[in-house]
Amino acid sequence: VLLCEFKFLKKNDIFLNHLINQMFFLAKNIEFYKDKISNHSLNNARAIFLLSAYTNNIVFQKFSMKLISYLCSKFIDKDGFFKFGSSHYQFVFTKWLHEIFYFGKKYKVNNIDSISKYLLNAQNACEFFLQTNVMKKTTYPLFGNLSPDFTPEFLVNYNKNFTNSKYFRSIKRKKINNIINNNEWIKLSNKSQSVYFRNPMINGFDFNHAHADFFHFVNFYRGNQIFIDPGRKDYLIENKKYIYSKFHNSIVLNEKGFFEEFINRNFFTKMGILSLNKSQYIVSKSNNKISFKINSIPEFYLKRSFELNSTTLKIINSFKTKNEDVKILMPLYIDNEITMSKINERKYLLKSKSFKSILNITDKNKLFKIELLKNKK
């Protein structure tokens, strides 16, 4: 339908009749799941709506509009973030809403304005993530799964084209706050830096695109990525490892990340015997500071804090334990355009075409060891 609308394919009655038959089949097979929420159901509703608008099928327009409105009310929080734990999928889902709104306005579908509030909020959430460097290249931090269907570059451009369309500009826009006081997504920012965080406790790991983002962060300096999320390029089994803490800028205790049993969906979590307790992971935030604390392990204290001042990002890791066998790993993933050279045991030079910085490490523990590993990612 999109290819026909944008003149990549010529409108063909045989082709459209085939699609209409698929629309009847899809309407009987919407992807709803017991005790789970799936973004596939919204994609199903989008497909039905686009074709019904294009072919002026009033019955299916009403059906799909009701379904889209219902799913948006369930899937999108008050600030416009989709509850699936992925910044990349935020742009995918917002793309769907842009297409729905565009078709609804162009083909004068009744009640299409009812989804404008969801679209506006979702677009605001997208712009919360956007980062532009001096070369005018725009990107966003990659938390959670990536869709194999679209690159970030494609989604940024697609999103930009729709926001510049007369259909979107017809909506009265709200002012976008520099920092959204959202429970799940958090950003510290000033004129030179932005640091992004996510609280995985808010929406859990039930049938979504989230990773183990406990203690994890992504950092930009003037629109250029410094500390990154390596990501997961597809859903093959061998790449499932990239959702775990050790493949994030996180903290790993004895080779294991926190709460990863809920990502694996083992027997105890599937049966509801074990469930996430939000009080076990405490997030505190202020204007230029945020801290994360584990409150669930006996005889063990762990807290990570971030302070953003001018051009300096300060990360403070505090931990106490009576167990001498505890091994703590704190990985940092750096963008592959940055070179890292050792100045001394506690100081490193980070350098690229766009910036130069010092990574300075101070600690009171003589056992603290720094190891540099190079990876193609």
C-alpha positions as a printed NumPy array, in Angstrom:
array([[  0.   ,   0.   ,   0.   ],
       [  2.851,   2.381,   0.843],
       [  4.559,   1.576,  -2.451],
       [  1.347,   2.4  ,  -4.333],
       [  0.744,   5.571,  -2.339],
       [  4.224,   6.924,  -3.019],
       [  4.14 ,   5.934,  -6.734],
       [  6.723,   3.158,  -6.632],
       [  4.025,   0.788,  -7.906],
       [  1.067,   1.501, -10.165],
       [ -2.381,   0.944,  -8.682],
       [ -3.657,  -2.418,  -9.919],
       [ -7.123,  -3.902,  -9.239],
       [ -5.86 ,  -7.512,  -9.205],
       [ -3.134,  -6.538,  -6.744],
       [ -5.595,  -4.619,  -4.532],
       [ -8.123,  -7.483,  -4.533],
       [ -5.374,  -9.806,  -3.346],
       [ -4.511,  -7.362,  -0.53 ],
       [ -8.181,  -7.071,   0.457],
       [ -8.349, -10.87 ,   0.84 ],
       [ -5.268, -10.668,   3.076],
       [ -6.94 ,  -7.892,   5.095],
       [ -9.929, -10.19 ,   5.849],
       [ -7.548, -12.951,   6.898],
       [ -5.462, -10.599,   9.064],
       [ -8.565,  -9.187,  10.797],
       [ -9.361, -12.731,  11.976],
       [ -5.775, -13.362,  13.11 ],
       [ -4.681, -10.266,  15.051],
       [ -1.582, -11.151,  17.1  ],
       [ -2.915, -10.956,  20.63 ],
       [ -1.356, -13.183,  23.28 ],
       [ -2.568, -14.304,  26.671],
       [ -0.878, -12.326,  29.489],
       [  1.522, -10.665,  27.033],
       [  1.554,  -7.465,  25.026],
       [  2.893,  -7.574,  21.482],
       [  3.734,  -4.652,  19.227],
       [  2.782,  -6.972,  16.313],
       [ -0.888,  -6.279,  17.03 ],
       [ -0.329,  -2.561,  16.363],
       [  1.434,  -3.425,  13.11 ],
       [ -1.536,  -5.636,  12.169],
       [ -3.937,  -2.761,  12.837],
       [ -1.737,  -0.383,  10.833],
       [ -1.816,  -2.699,   7.805],
       [ -5.611,  -2.965,   7.944],
       [ -6.004,   0.791,   8.374],
       [ -3.694,   1.798,   5.516],
       [ -5.495,  -0.461,   3.046],
       [ -8.975,   0.453,   4.276],
       [ -8.158,   4.163,   3.939],
       [ -6.641,   3.637,   0.483],
       [ -9.672,   1.647,  -0.748],
       [-12.316,   3.643,   1.191],
       [-13.525,   0.625,   3.162],
       [-15.485,   2.319,   5.969],
       [-16.144,  -0.845,   8.002],
       [-12.462,  -1.752,   8.256],
       [-11.531,   1.894,   8.873],
       [-13.75 ,   1.952,  11.983],
       [-12.512,  -1.445,  13.148],
       [ -8.803,  -0.618,  12.783],
       [ -9.171,   2.893,  14.243],
       [-10.764,   1.485,  17.403],
       [ -8.   ,  -1.104,  17.678],
       [ -5.22 ,   1.467,  17.082],
       [ -6.646,   3.814,  19.728],
       [ -6.964,   0.972,  22.236],
       [ -3.402,  -0.281,  21.651],
       [ -1.92 ,   3.232,  21.84 ],
       [ -3.581,   3.73 ,  25.222],
       [ -1.944,   0.49 ,  26.422],
       [  1.455,   0.768,  24.729],
       [  2.402,   4.454,  25.149],
       [  3.153,   6.141,  28.482],
       [  2.184,   9.708,  29.367],
       [  5.371,  11.141,  27.789],
       [  5.015,   9.276,  24.491],
       [  7.484,   6.437,  25.127],
       [  6.405,   3.014,  23.876],
       [  6.643,   0.446,  26.683],
       [  9.009,  -1.933,  24.875],
       [ 12.419,  -0.863,  26.231],
       [ 14.041,   0.047,  22.891],
       [ 14.998,   3.507,  21.635],
       [ 15.243,   2.119,  18.078],
       [ 11.742,   0.675,  18.185],
       [ 10.493,   4.025,  19.497],
       [ 11.288,   5.376,  16.023],
       [  9.801,   2.315,  14.278],
       [  6.497,   2.632,  16.156],
       [  6.373,   6.397,  15.659],
       [  6.905,   5.756,  11.934],
       [  3.786,   3.58 ,  12.005],
       [  1.766,   6.355,  13.689],
       [  3.004,   8.917,  11.155],
       [  1.831,   6.675,   8.299],
       [ -1.546,   6.061,   9.934],
       [ -2.082,   9.772,  10.495],
       [ -0.913,  10.672,   6.975],
       [ -3.333,   8.201,   5.32 ],
       [ -6.144,   9.196,   7.674],
       [ -5.798,  12.905,   6.879],
       [ -5.282,  12.452,   3.134],
       [ -8.252,  10.094,   2.706],
       [-10.433,  11.982,   5.223],
       [-11.017,   9.086,   7.631],
       [-13.462,   9.922,  10.409],
       [-12.01 ,  10.393,  13.892],
       [ -8.374,  10.343,  12.676],
       [ -7.586,  13.351,  14.871],
       [ -8.174,  11.168,  17.941],
       [ -4.705,   9.639,  17.522],
       [ -2.945,  12.991,  17.086],
       [ -2.186,  13.185,  20.839],
       [ -0.44 ,   9.804,  20.702],
       [  1.513,  10.804,  17.613],
       [  2.596,  14.124,  19.129],
       [  3.752,  12.509,  22.356],
       [  5.564,   9.721,  20.477],
       [  7.294,  12.316,  18.29 ],
       [  8.325,  14.292,  21.378],
       [  9.828,  11.096,  22.812],
       [ 11.777,  10.563,  19.565],
       [ 13.177,  14.089,  19.77 ],
       [ 14.239,  13.399,  23.359],
       [ 16.732,  10.909,  21.854],
       [ 17.968,  12.866,  18.823],
       [ 21.6  ,  14.052,  18.781],
       [ 23.152,  16.212,  16.007],
       [ 26.885,  16.897,  15.636],
       [ 28.671,  19.824,  13.95 ],
       [ 28.606,  17.942,  10.618],
       [ 24.769,  18.008,  10.853],
       [ 24.632,  14.234,  11.18 ],
       [ 21.737,  13.168,  13.4  ],
       [ 21.517,   9.911,  15.326],
       [ 20.209,   8.569,  18.635],
       [ 21.381,   6.246,  21.455],
       [ 20.692,   2.57 ,  20.849],
       [ 19.075,   0.965,  23.883],
       [ 17.493,  -2.467,  23.524],
       [ 16.913,  -4.423,  20.313],
       [ 17.395,  -3.044,  16.819],
       [ 14.881,  -3.827,  14.109],
       [ 16.574,  -5.73 ,  11.255],
       [ 14.154,  -3.933,   8.904],
       [ 15.417,  -0.359,   9.315],
       [ 18.738,   1.317,  10.06 ],
       [ 18.828,   4.271,  12.477],
       [ 19.871,   6.529,   9.571],
       [ 16.799,   5.511,   7.564],
       [ 14.452,   6.094,  10.501],
       [ 15.925,   9.536,  11.269],
       [ 15.365,  10.662,   7.663],
       [ 11.925,   9.048,   7.411],
       [ 10.869,  10.688,  10.672],
       [ 12.17 ,  14.07 ,   9.474],
       [ 10.227,  13.872,   6.187],
       [  6.956,  13.137,   7.954],
       [  7.403,  15.877,  10.571],
       [  7.948,  18.35 ,   7.725],
       [  4.746,  17.27 ,   5.944],
       [  1.676,  19.52 ,   5.942],
       [ -0.337,  16.745,   7.629],
       [  1.857,  16.674,  10.689],
       [  2.343,  20.448,  10.801],
       [ -1.439,  20.828,  10.947],
       [ -1.34 ,  19.54 ,  14.544],
       [ -0.72 ,  22.142,  17.229],
       [  2.586,  21.08 ,  18.762],
       [  3.536,  21.234,  22.411],
       [  6.895,  22.552,  23.548],
       [  9.463,  19.779,  23.92 ],
       [ 11.231,  19.792,  27.258],
       [ 15.014,  19.408,  27.229],
       [ 14.784,  16.883,  30.055],
       [ 11.676,  14.714,  30.305],
       [ 10.968,  13.706,  33.875],
       [ 10.04 ,  10.18 ,  32.82 ],
       [ 10.137,   7.147,  35.081],
       [ 11.698,   4.804,  32.528],
       [ 13.91 ,   7.109,  30.393],
       [ 16.272,   9.72 ,  31.839],
       [ 18.669,  12.214,  30.3  ],
       [ 21.306,  14.456,  31.886],
       [ 22.431,  17.177,  29.483],
       [ 24.209,  20.504,  29.172],
       [ 25.653,  22.494,  26.262],
       [ 28.365,  19.941,  25.488],
       [ 27.193,  16.533,  26.737],
       [ 24.18 ,  14.27 ,  27.025],
       [ 24.007,  11.058,  29.052],
       [ 21.076,   8.662,  28.636],
       [ 19.78 ,   6.039,  31.063],
       [ 16.876,   3.622,  31.289],
       [ 15.235,   2.049,  34.324],
       [ 14.388,  -1.55 ,  33.268],
       [ 12.199,  -2.068,  36.36 ],
       [  9.408,   0.125,  35.012],
       [  8.131,  -2.154,  32.235],
       [ 10.065,  -5.36 ,  32.902],
       [ 11.02 ,  -7.91 ,  30.25 ],
       [  7.714,  -9.523,  29.344],
       [  7.566,  -9.898,  25.543],
       [  9.372,  -6.702,  24.627],
       [ 12.62 ,  -5.496,  23.035],
       [ 14.446,  -4.567,  26.252],
       [ 18.001,  -5.417,  27.306],
       [ 19.586,  -5.684,  30.762],
       [ 20.091,  -1.932,  31.151],
       [ 20.747,  -1.931,  34.918],
       [ 23.52 ,   0.646,  35.637],
       [ 23.907,   1.099,  31.867],
       [ 24.403,   4.49 ,  30.167],
       [ 25.099,   5.969,  26.724],
       [ 27.101,   9.187,  26.363],
       [ 27.291,  11.875,  23.645],
       [ 29.714,  14.794,  23.358],
       [ 28.375,  17.521,  21.039],
       [ 26.299,  14.998,  19.147],
       [ 29.081,  12.403,  18.795],
       [ 28.754,   9.043,  20.534],
       [ 31.463,   8.306,  23.086],
       [ 30.234,   5.471,  25.342],
       [ 27.866,   3.348,  23.271],
       [ 25.489,   0.411,  23.464],
       [ 26.989,  -2.292,  21.182],
       [ 23.461,  -3.415,  20.306],
       [ 22.088,  -6.66 ,  18.912],
       [ 21.952,  -6.739,  15.122],
       [ 19.378,  -9.555,  14.732],
       [ 17.366, -12.179,  16.623],
       [ 19.543, -15.205,  15.902],
       [ 20.193, -17.357,  18.987],
       [ 23.957, -16.75 ,  18.88 ],
       [ 23.353, -13.005,  19.224],
       [ 21.1  , -13.274,  22.263],
       [ 24.189, -12.772,  24.443],
       [ 24.212,  -9.081,  23.471],
       [ 21.16 ,  -8.394,  25.639],
       [ 23.089,  -9.227,  28.847],
       [ 24.814,  -6.794,  31.201],
       [ 28.378,  -7.67 ,  30.227],
       [ 27.683,  -6.278,  26.75 ],
       [ 26.582,  -2.937,  28.195],
       [ 28.219,  -0.124,  30.159],
       [ 26.943,  -1.848,  33.255],
       [ 28.206,  -3.711,  36.323],
       [ 28.671,  -7.489,  36.375],
       [ 28.944,  -9.48 ,  39.594],
       [ 30.716, -12.871,  39.405],
       [ 30.214, -13.054,  35.611],
       [ 26.489, -12.382,  35.918],
       [ 24.374,  -9.252,  35.509],
       [ 21.565,  -8.276,  37.847],
       [ 18.04 ,  -9.692,  37.325],
       [ 19.031, -11.551,  34.131],
       [ 16.833, -14.507,  35.088],
       [ 13.875, -12.348,  34.008],
       [ 15.352, -11.867,  30.529],
       [ 15.883, -15.617,  30.089],
       [ 12.271, -16.263,  31.133],
       [ 13.134, -19.413,  33.077],
       [ 10.595, -21.765,  34.716],
       [ 10.257, -19.701,  37.904],
       [  9.638, -16.408,  36.098],
       [  7.217, -17.969,  33.581],
       [  5.182, -19.522,  36.401],
       [  5.12 , -16.256,  38.324],
       [  7.038, -17.711,  41.269],
       [  9.682, -15.011,  40.763],
       [  8.721, -11.466,  39.779],
       [ 10.533,  -8.154,  39.5  ],
       [ 10.356,  -6.031,  42.624],
       [ 10.835,  -2.348,  41.818],
       [ 12.129,  -1.621,  45.319],
       [ 15.202,  -3.8  ,  44.619],
       [ 16.638,  -1.261,  42.163],
       [ 16.481,   2.338,  43.365],
       [ 16.905,   5.304,  41.012],
       [ 17.442,   8.82 ,  42.395],
       [ 17.798,  11.895,  40.189],
       [ 18.324,  15.642,  40.361],
       [ 19.273,  18.351,  37.849],
       [ 22.826,  17.216,  37.084],
       [ 23.112,  13.99 ,  39.052],
       [ 21.595,  10.511,  38.978],
       [ 22.3  ,   7.401,  41.026],
       [ 21.353,   3.712,  40.819],
       [ 21.45 ,   1.351,  43.792],
       [ 20.882,  -2.381,  44.26 ],
       [ 18.781,  -3.161,  47.298],
       [ 18.36 ,  -6.932,  47.04 ],
       [ 21.623,  -8.752,  47.809],
       [ 22.387,  -9.622,  51.467],
       [ 25.738,  -8.376,  52.825],
       [ 26.45 ,  -6.488,  49.608],
       [ 26.167,  -2.768,  48.825],
       [ 26.42 ,  -1.383,  45.303],
       [ 25.712,   2.107,  44.03 ],
       [ 26.627,   3.903,  40.79 ],
       [ 26.269,   7.68 ,  40.473],
       [ 26.739,  10.082,  37.567],
       [ 27.512,  13.795,  37.808],
       [ 27.52 ,  16.062,  34.755],
       [ 29.389,  19.349,  35.145],
       [ 30.439,  21.506,  32.193],
       [ 32.656,  19.266,  30.032],
       [ 33.221,  16.644,  32.733],
       [ 31.309,  13.415,  33.296],
       [ 32.056,  11.855,  36.672],
       [ 31.067,   8.231,  37.355],
       [ 31.271,   7.06 ,  40.967],
       [ 31.067,   3.327,  41.724],
       [ 30.646,   2.469,  45.417],
       [ 30.536,  -1.086,  46.696],
       [ 31.03 ,  -2.95 ,  49.966],
       [ 31.123,  -6.692,  50.61 ],
       [ 32.405,  -9.128,  53.24 ],
       [ 32.964, -11.792,  50.596],
       [ 36.56 , -11.645,  49.338],
       [ 35.766, -13.906,  46.376],
       [ 33.459, -11.392,  44.703],
       [ 34.605, -10.406,  41.228],
       [ 33.241,  -7.131,  39.855],
       [ 33.465,  -6.207,  36.181],
       [ 32.627,  -2.689,  34.925],
       [ 32.788,  -2.743,  31.1  ],
       [ 32.855,   0.456,  29.05 ],
       [ 32.09 ,   0.271,  25.331],
       [ 33.603,   3.082,  23.294],
       [ 32.64 ,   4.104,  19.754],
       [ 34.911,   2.455,  17.183],
       [ 35.931,   5.822,  15.668],
       [ 37.693,   6.675,  18.928],
       [ 41.279,   5.635,  19.629],
       [ 42.34 ,   4.984,  23.208],
       [ 45.967,   5.26 ,  24.353],
       [ 47.468,   4.697,  27.769],
       [ 49.074,   7.65 ,  29.566],
       [ 49.661,   5.774,  32.816],
       [ 47.992,   3.08 ,  34.929],
       [ 45.078,   5.364,  35.803],
       [ 44.841,   7.728,  32.857],
       [ 43.948,   7.246,  29.19 ],
       [ 43.629,   9.535,  26.184],
       [ 40.45 ,   9.23 ,  24.087],
       [ 40.725,  10.827,  20.673],
       [ 38.775,  11.106,  17.414],
       [ 38.327,  13.632,  14.602],
       [ 35.686,  15.47 ,  16.6  ],
       [ 37.021,  15.474,  20.165],
       [ 39.855,  14.758,  22.585],
       [ 39.356,  13.804,  26.207],
       [ 41.019,  12.264,  29.243],
       [ 39.59 ,   9.201,  30.948],
       [ 40.911,   9.524,  34.476],
       [ 40.445,   6.638,  36.937],
       [ 40.848,   6.938,  40.699],
       [ 40.274,   4.135,  43.181],
       [ 41.206,   2.965,  46.665],
       [ 41.351,  -0.737,  45.817],
       [ 44.812,  -2.051,  44.861],
       [ 43.213,  -5.106,  43.226],
       [ 41.441,  -2.894,  40.694],
       [ 42.619,  -3.879,  37.2  ],
       [ 42.058,  -2.19 ,  33.836],
       [ 42.086,  -4.273,  30.662],
       [ 41.66 ,  -2.907,  27.13 ],
       [ 40.015,  -5.147,  24.549],
       [ 39.51 ,  -4.336,  20.871],
       [ 36.463,  -5.551,  19.03 ],
       [ 35.213,  -5.139,  15.482],
       [ 31.832,  -3.912,  16.789]])
